[in-house]
Every structure is written in C-alpha cells, then in structure tokens.
Amino acid sequence: MDQSRTARPLMSPSASKRSGPRALVTGATGFIGAHVARMLIRQGLEVRVLVRPTSRLDALADLPVKPILGGLDDHSALERAVQDVEYLFHVAADYRFWVPDPGQMWDVNVGGTMRLLNAAVRAGVRRIVYTSSGVTVRSTATQMGTEDDFAQGWRSLYQRTKMVAEQEVWRLIREGGPVIIVNPTTPIGAGDWKPTPTGRLIVDFLNGRVPAYLDAVFNWISVQDVAAGHWLAAERGRIGERYILGHENRTLGELLAHLGEVGGQAPPQIKIPYALAYMAGASGQLWGRLSGREPRATLDGVRMAGHPRQYSSAKAVKELELPQTPLRAAAEEAVRWFRQHGYVTRGGSK
C-alpha cells in the first residue's frame, strides 16, 4: 500500500463534454466525498472538486472531474470554485479524535465552512448541501435522536466544532441561504483510503489488533447510501431542513460480529469497562501531547463512544427515499476493499 502519493493532474477528458448541471464537491478525496462525486457523475452532472495541492488523489482516480486547486483557507480559490455552479456539496471536514493543534480543526470545520458557503451565496449557487454530522443530534440511551433534537454538551473537539459550524449554517439559512443540512451517522463500506477512525477500527480488527472493545451504541449506514442521500437532499430536500442519513442502531459488538462473519475470524469476547477505557484514553492523550504523534487510544474517542449515538432516519427515508442497505452488506464491502488494497496483513478465510 503506497501511502506516499500526493497530488497529480486529474484527467477529465469527458468532464467538459457534459451538458448536465455543474456541481462543486469539497472533501472529494475523503471517504464520503469521493462517493458523493461518483454519485453525481452517475447522475450526469459535471463535477468540480476542490483539492489541496498536497492531497492524495487515490479516491478520484479515473473520475471525470475538474480539479480546482486550493483549500478552505484560500479565498480566491473558493471564489473561483463556486462560479457558475448550480449545486454545492460541502463535505470536507477535519474528522479526527486527536489533533496536535486544535486551531486547525476549528479553522477547517467552522471558518472554512463559512468562507465557502458565504462565497457560494454571493455567487448565486442554487442549492447548497452542507454535510454536518450525527454528533450534532442529541440522543439518549432510551430515545433515538431526530432532526428536532440538537446536542447541547460536547464530548470531543470534533463534535464541538461541528456543533458550532451547524449553528453558523443555521444563521446563514435564516438570512436566506439556500442550504439543506444532512447529518450522516457512522458510514462504513469500500473506499476508506485514509482511513477514518471507523475504518482504522476495521483494519485493526482484521489484523488481529482488537483483543477487547468498549461496547458502545452507534448508528451505522452504508457509505454508498450516504452518498445517495446527498444527491437526494439536493433534488428532493427542503431548503432550511436537516436530514439524518443513517440506518441501523447497533452496538460495536454487533458490528464486530458482522466483521467476524464476513472476514472469517472470531470477534473479541472481552468487553472493556468504561472507566478502564477512559484511563487508556487519558494515557494516550498524554503520550500524544508529549510525542506529537497520534495515539491509538484517544480521550475524545472514548468520550464519544461512552455516549449512546442512536438515531432515527425516518424523515430521510420518507422525504428523500434514502436507501437502507443492511449493515452486514456494508461490512462485507469494507472487509473486501481493505483486503484488496493491502491494508490487511493477516490472512482470513474469506
């Protein structure tokens, strides 16, 4: 697995020939964003992607997209990117549970979001789909969160930045911005190049590095369904509404059982008490601060896992006809993809 690739020119011979509407996708080199770009191309749209000069472009290989070089801190690049665009899909985000400089996450998730969306409104973009997160939706151990529920407290820097960013987006909506908010829960599937925190967990499991686990509750959804949800929100969603893009509420143990079934290996049987996981996260946080390297266990990650994250996607299913692929099928896609692309060094029977 080559982790050293950086930016290279994207070939887009057919992009200029497309007659469909023009869309801009940010975060297209990431897990969700790449699937959104592919979904839009299948729908016949001409797709632009905002990419940093140093971005790895594996996820966009062979896609007929037009790259706009620049980041969310580059005002001139943002102005260029949104010109003559009908749809904007702002998927880009700094999604980590440990960062050496918290200011970087604030600038991407909050500052970058508003710089881009304000530029899009000025340019007259017809519809903006903003990718928020399930973590901005309040849920409890006894009640699934809905679009009417807004998180009050925060358990990680990532959650806090996404909450503040969504508040700023709501302000823009009140001022007349043509924004639809989508709140993906926990996506799983093929194409997780980086990988995301969830993808790292799957890779660690497949490589035999998950001897025990904290049995947290999450809402899981196929990443391809998330991508479809973005396009459906743009086409059918109501401006000024939010839509939870999710599916099955299952424990981490249930996901590991699915991974074990499709991967041909036994899932771990040891459940870690929350107090012990918290101590491991605190130790990892200290090690990361001293070493400057990302720890395997993070305090933010443990805090997030310690709170049930279960949601209802009934509104998105009813209004958008959001697809609902079974979790086991999404897990099988993820296992197959990680093995085919060299992330797994340990053999399996499937």
TORZA-126104 format. One record per residue (C-alpha): residue in three letters; x, y, z. Coordinates in steps of 0.1 Angstrom, whole numbers. Each point is the difference from the previous one (the first is absolute). Layout:
% TORZA-126104
+-----+-------+-------+-------+
:   r :    px :    py :    pz :
+-----+-------+-------+-------+
: ALA :     X :     Y :     Z :
...
+-----+-------+-------+-------+
//
This chain:
% TORZA-126104
+-----+-------+-------+-------+
:   r :    px :    py :    pz :
+-----+-------+-------+-------+
: MET :     0 :     0 :     0 :
: ASP :    16 :    32 :   -12 :
: GLN :    -6 :    28 :    26 :
: SER :    23 :    25 :   -17 :
: ARG :   -20 :    11 :   -30 :
: THR :    -9 :    37 :    -1 :
: ALA :   -18 :    21 :   -26 :
: ARG :     3 :    -8 :   -36 :
: PRO :   -20 :    15 :   -30 :
: LEU :   -35 :   -15 :    -3 :
: MET :   -10 :   -11 :   -34 :
: SER :   -34 :    13 :    -8 :
: PRO :    -5 :    -5 :   -38 :
: SER :   -37 :    -4 :     2 :
: ALA :    -7 :    26 :    27 :
: SER :    -1 :    29 :   -24 :
: LYS :   -24 :   -19 :   -23 :
: ARG :   -26 :    -5 :    26 :
: SER :   -32 :    21 :    -5 :
: GLY :   -15 :    -7 :    35 :
: PRO :    -1 :    24 :    29 :
: ARG :    34 :    10 :    15 :
: ALA :     7 :   -10 :    36 :
: LEU :    29 :     7 :    24 :
: VAL :    11 :   -26 :    25 :
: THR :    23 :     7 :    29 :
: GLY :    17 :   -28 :    19 :
: ALA :    -2 :   -21 :   -32 :
: THR :    33 :   -17 :     9 :
: GLY :   -15 :   -13 :    32 :
: PHE :   -23 :   -29 :     8 :
: ILE :   -34 :    15 :    -4 :
: GLY :    10 :    27 :   -24 :
: ALA :    14 :   -24 :   -26 :
: HIS :   -32 :   -20 :     0 :
: VAL :   -21 :    32 :    -3 :
: ALA :    21 :     9 :   -31 :
: ARG :    -5 :   -34 :   -16 :
: MET :   -38 :     2 :     7 :
: LEU :    -2 :    34 :   -17 :
: ILE :    19 :   -12 :   -30 :
: ARG :   -24 :   -29 :    -3 :
: GLN :   -29 :    25 :     0 :
: GLY :    16 :    18 :   -29 :
: LEU :    13 :    31 :    18 :
: GLU :    32 :    18 :    -9 :
: VAL :    21 :    -3 :    32 :
: ARG :    26 :    24 :    13 :
: VAL :    21 :    -9 :    30 :
: LEU :    19 :    23 :    24 :
: VAL :    33 :   -17 :     8 :
: ARG :    31 :    11 :    18 :
: PRO :    33 :    -2 :   -19 :
: THR :    12 :   -27 :    24 :
: SER :   -31 :   -21 :     1 :
: ARG :     2 :   -37 :    -8 :
: LEU :   -23 :    -6 :   -30 :
: ASP :    -4 :   -38 :     1 :
: ALA :   -37 :     3 :     7 :
: LEU :    -5 :    21 :   -32 :
: ALA :    21 :   -22 :   -24 :
: ASP :   -16 :    -2 :   -34 :
: LEU :   -29 :    22 :     9 :
: PRO :   -10 :    27 :   -26 :
: VAL :     2 :    29 :    24 :
: LYS :    15 :    35 :    -3 :
: PRO :    24 :     8 :    28 :
: ILE :     1 :    35 :    16 :
: LEU :    33 :     3 :    19 :
: GLY :    -4 :    16 :    34 :
: GLY :   -12 :    -4 :    36 :
: LEU :   -28 :    13 :    21 :
: ASP :    24 :    28 :    12 :
: ASP :     6 :    12 :   -36 :
: HIS :   -25 :    27 :    -7 :
: SER :     9 :     4 :   -37 :
: ALA :    -2 :   -38 :    -6 :
: LEU :   -35 :    -1 :    17 :
: GLU :   -12 :    29 :   -21 :
: ARG :    12 :   -18 :   -32 :
: ALA :   -14 :   -33 :    11 :
: VAL :   -36 :    12 :     5 :
: GLN :    -3 :    20 :   -32 :
: ASP :   -28 :   -13 :   -24 :
: VAL :    -8 :   -28 :    24 :
: GLU :   -36 :   -12 :     5 :
: TYR :     6 :   -24 :    29 :
: LEU :    26 :     1 :    28 :
: PHE :     6 :   -31 :    22 :
: HIS :    22 :    11 :    29 :
: VAL :    12 :   -33 :    13 :
: ALA :    36 :    10 :    11 :
: ALA :     7 :    -2 :    38 :
: ASP :    28 :    -7 :    23 :
: TYR :   -13 :   -32 :    16 :
: ARG :    25 :   -12 :    26 :
: PHE :    -1 :    -8 :    37 :
: TRP :    35 :    14 :     6 :
: VAL :    17 :    31 :   -15 :
: PRO :    33 :    15 :    10 :
: ASP :   -14 :    35 :    -7 :
: PRO :   -37 :     4 :     8 :
: GLY :     0 :    33 :   -19 :
: GLN :     4 :   -19 :   -33 :
: MET :   -33 :   -19 :     6 :
: TRP :   -18 :    32 :    10 :
: ASP :    12 :    17 :   -32 :
: VAL :   -11 :   -28 :   -23 :
: ASN :   -33 :   -10 :    16 :
: VAL :   -12 :    34 :     9 :
: GLY :    20 :    27 :   -17 :
: GLY :     4 :   -18 :   -33 :
: THR :   -37 :   -10 :    -1 :
: MET :   -12 :    36 :     3 :
: ARG :    26 :    14 :   -24 :
: LEU :   -12 :   -25 :   -26 :
: LEU :   -37 :     2 :     6 :
: ASN :     1 :    38 :     0 :
: ALA :    19 :     0 :   -33 :
: ALA :   -26 :   -24 :   -14 :
: VAL :   -29 :    22 :    10 :
: ARG :    17 :    31 :   -16 :
: ALA :     5 :   -20 :   -32 :
: GLY :   -37 :   -10 :    -2 :
: VAL :     4 :   -38 :     5 :
: ARG :   -35 :   -14 :    -2 :
: ARG :     2 :   -27 :    26 :
: ILE :    26 :    -7 :    27 :
: VAL :     1 :   -33 :    18 :
: TYR :    21 :     3 :    32 :
: THR :    13 :   -32 :    15 :
: SER :    -3 :     4 :    38 :
: SER :     1 :   -31 :    22 :
: GLY :   -21 :   -23 :    21 :
: VAL :    20 :    13 :    30 :
: THR :   -19 :    33 :    -1 :
: VAL :   -32 :   -19 :     7 :
: ARG :   -10 :    -7 :    36 :
: SER :    -7 :   -36 :     9 :
: THR :    -3 :   -20 :    32 :
: ALA :     2 :   -35 :    12 :
: THR :   -38 :    -3 :    -1 :
: GLN :   -10 :    23 :   -29 :
: MET :    12 :     2 :   -36 :
: GLY :    10 :    35 :   -12 :
: THR :   -20 :    16 :   -28 :
: GLU :     5 :    32 :   -21 :
: ASP :   -18 :    20 :    27 :
: ASP :    26 :   -10 :    26 :
: PHE :    32 :    21 :     4 :
: ALA :    30 :   -10 :    20 :
: GLN :     6 :    23 :    30 :
: GLY :    33 :   -12 :    15 :
: TRP :    30 :   -13 :   -18 :
: ARG :    24 :   -29 :     5 :
: SER :    27 :     6 :   -25 :
: LEU :    16 :    29 :   -18 :
: TYR :   -14 :   -14 :   -33 :
: GLN :   -35 :     0 :    14 :
: ARG :     4 :    36 :    14 :
: THR :    12 :    14 :   -34 :
: LYS :   -28 :   -17 :   -19 :
: MET :   -26 :    13 :    24 :
: VAL :    13 :    36 :    -3 :
: ALA :     3 :    -4 :   -38 :
: GLU :   -36 :   -12 :    -2 :
: GLN :   -12 :    30 :    21 :
: GLU :    18 :    23 :   -24 :
: VAL :   -17 :   -18 :   -30 :
: TRP :   -34 :     5 :    16 :
: ARG :     7 :    37 :     3 :
: LEU :     8 :     1 :   -37 :
: ILE :   -33 :   -18 :    -7 :
: ARG :   -19 :    26 :    20 :
: GLU :    16 :    26 :   -22 :
: GLY :   -13 :   -17 :   -31 :
: GLY :    28 :   -24 :    -9 :
: PRO :   -13 :   -29 :   -21 :
: VAL :    15 :   -27 :    23 :
: ILE :   -11 :   -35 :     8 :
: ILE :    17 :   -18 :    29 :
: VAL :     8 :   -37 :     0 :
: ASN :    12 :   -18 :    31 :
: PRO :    17 :   -33 :    -8 :
: THR :     4 :   -24 :    28 :
: THR :    29 :   -25 :    -2 :
: PRO :     7 :   -11 :   -36 :
: ILE :    16 :   -33 :    -9 :
: GLY :    10 :   -15 :   -33 :
: ALA :    26 :     0 :   -28 :
: GLY :    23 :    28 :    -8 :
: ASP :    12 :    12 :    34 :
: TRP :    35 :     9 :   -11 :
: LYS :    12 :    20 :    29 :
: PRO :   -16 :   -18 :    19 :
: THR :   -26 :    16 :    23 :
: PRO :    -1 :    -9 :    38 :
: THR :   -26 :   -26 :    -9 :
: GLY :    21 :   -13 :   -28 :
: ARG :    30 :    -3 :    22 :
: LEU :   -20 :   -20 :    25 :
: ILE :   -10 :   -24 :   -28 :
: VAL :    36 :    -3 :   -12 :
: ASP :    12 :    -6 :    35 :
: PHE :   -26 :   -27 :     5 :
: LEU :    10 :   -18 :   -33 :
: ASN :    36 :     2 :    10 :
: GLY :    -7 :   -16 :    34 :
: ARG :     6 :    32 :    20 :
: VAL :   -33 :     2 :    18 :
: PRO :     1 :   -24 :    29 :
: ALA :   -27 :    18 :    20 :
: TYR :   -25 :    28 :    -6 :
: LEU :   -22 :    26 :    16 :
: ASP :   -35 :   -11 :    -9 :
: ALA :   -14 :    34 :   -11 :
: VAL :   -32 :     6 :   -20 :
: PHE :     3 :    17 :   -34 :
: ASN :   -22 :     5 :   -30 :
: TRP :    15 :   -15 :   -31 :
: ILE :    -7 :     6 :   -37 :
: SER :    16 :   -11 :   -33 :
: VAL :    22 :    27 :   -14 :
: GLN :   -17 :    -4 :   -34 :
: ASP :   -34 :     7 :    17 :
: VAL :    16 :    32 :    15 :
: ALA :    11 :    11 :   -35 :
: ALA :   -35 :    -7 :   -14 :
: GLY :   -14 :    20 :    29 :
: HIS :    20 :    30 :   -10 :
: TRP :   -13 :     0 :   -36 :
: LEU :   -36 :    -7 :    12 :
: ALA :     3 :    29 :    24 :
: ALA :    10 :    23 :   -28 :
: GLU :   -28 :   -12 :   -22 :
: ARG :   -29 :    -6 :    24 :
: GLY :    11 :    15 :    33 :
: ARG :   -16 :    32 :    14 :
: ILE :    22 :    30 :     4 :
: GLY :     4 :     8 :    37 :
: GLU :    -5 :   -36 :    11 :
: ARG :    24 :   -25 :    14 :
: TYR :     0 :   -38 :    -8 :
: ILE :    16 :   -28 :    20 :
: LEU :    17 :   -24 :   -24 :
: GLY :     2 :   -31 :    20 :
: HIS :   -14 :   -36 :     3 :
: GLU :     6 :   -26 :    26 :
: ASN :     5 :     7 :    37 :
: ARG :    24 :   -28 :    11 :
: THR :    27 :    -5 :    26 :
: LEU :    37 :    -1 :    -9 :
: GLY :    -1 :   -36 :    11 :
: GLU :   -27 :    -7 :   -27 :
: LEU :    22 :    17 :   -26 :
: LEU :    30 :   -21 :    10 :
: ALA :   -22 :   -31 :    -2 :
: HIS :    -9 :     9 :   -36 :
: LEU :    36 :     7 :    -8 :
: GLY :    10 :   -34 :    15 :
: GLU :   -27 :   -18 :   -21 :
: VAL :    10 :    16 :   -33 :
: GLY :    37 :     1 :     8 :
: GLY :     3 :   -36 :    11 :
: GLN :    14 :     7 :    35 :
: ALA :   -13 :     0 :    35 :
: PRO :   -10 :    33 :    15 :
: PRO :    14 :    10 :    34 :
: GLN :   -19 :   -12 :    30 :
: ILE :    14 :    24 :    27 :
: LYS :   -20 :    32 :     7 :
: ILE :    20 :    28 :    15 :
: PRO :   -17 :    20 :    29 :
: TYR :    -4 :    37 :    -8 :
: ALA :    22 :    10 :    29 :
: LEU :    29 :   -21 :   -13 :
: ALA :    -5 :    13 :   -35 :
: TYR :     0 :    36 :    13 :
: MET :    33 :    -6 :    18 :
: ALA :    15 :   -14 :   -33 :
: GLY :   -13 :    30 :   -19 :
: ALA :    15 :    24 :    26 :
: SER :    33 :   -17 :    -2 :
: GLY :     0 :     1 :   -38 :
: GLN :    -9 :    37 :     1 :
: LEU :    30 :     7 :    22 :
: TRP :    23 :   -21 :   -22 :
: GLY :   -12 :    18 :   -31 :
: ARG :     6 :    34 :    16 :
: LEU :    36 :   -10 :    10 :
: SER :     9 :   -18 :   -32 :
: GLY :   -20 :    20 :   -26 :
: ARG :   -13 :   -32 :   -15 :
: GLU :   -35 :   -12 :    -2 :
: PRO :    -7 :   -26 :    28 :
: ARG :   -19 :   -32 :    -7 :
: ALA :   -25 :     8 :    29 :
: THR :   -12 :    35 :     3 :
: LEU :   -20 :    17 :    27 :
: ASP :   -24 :    16 :   -24 :
: GLY :    -6 :   -33 :   -17 :
: VAL :    -8 :   -17 :    33 :
: ARG :   -23 :    28 :    11 :
: MET :   -19 :    -2 :   -33 :
: ALA :    -4 :   -38 :     3 :
: GLY :   -12 :     3 :    36 :
: HIS :   -32 :    18 :   -11 :
: PRO :   -26 :   -19 :   -20 :
: ARG :    -3 :    13 :   -35 :
: GLN :   -33 :   -14 :   -13 :
: TYR :   -22 :    19 :   -25 :
: SER :   -31 :    -3 :   -21 :
: SER :     4 :     6 :   -38 :
: ALA :   -38 :    -3 :    -6 :
: LYS :    -2 :    36 :   -13 :
: ALA :    27 :    -6 :   -26 :
: VAL :   -15 :   -33 :   -10 :
: LYS :   -35 :    16 :    -4 :
: GLU :     9 :    33 :   -17 :
: LEU :    32 :   -10 :   -19 :
: GLU :    -5 :   -38 :    -4 :
: LEU :    34 :    -5 :    16 :
: PRO :    12 :   -36 :    -8 :
: GLN :     5 :   -23 :    29 :
: THR :    27 :   -26 :    -7 :
: PRO :     4 :   -26 :    27 :
: LEU :    30 :     5 :    23 :
: ARG :    13 :   -35 :    -8 :
: ALA :     2 :     8 :   -37 :
: ALA :    19 :    33 :     7 :
: ALA :    23 :   -19 :    24 :
: GLU :     7 :   -25 :   -27 :
: GLU :     9 :    27 :   -25 :
: ALA :    24 :    16 :    24 :
: VAL :    17 :   -33 :     8 :
: ARG :     4 :    -8 :   -36 :
: TRP :    13 :    34 :    -9 :
: PHE :    26 :     3 :    28 :
: ARG :    13 :   -35 :    -9 :
: GLN :     2 :     8 :   -37 :
: HIS :    19 :    32 :     6 :
: GLY :    27 :   -13 :    23 :
: TYR :   -11 :    13 :    34 :
: VAL :    -3 :   -35 :    14 :
: THR :    31 :   -20 :     6 :
: ARG :   -16 :   -28 :    19 :
: GLY :   -17 :   -28 :   -20 :
: GLY :   -37 :    -9 :     3 :
: SER :   -21 :   -28 :   -13 :
: LYS :   -21 :    23 :   -22 :
+-----+-------+-------+-------+
//
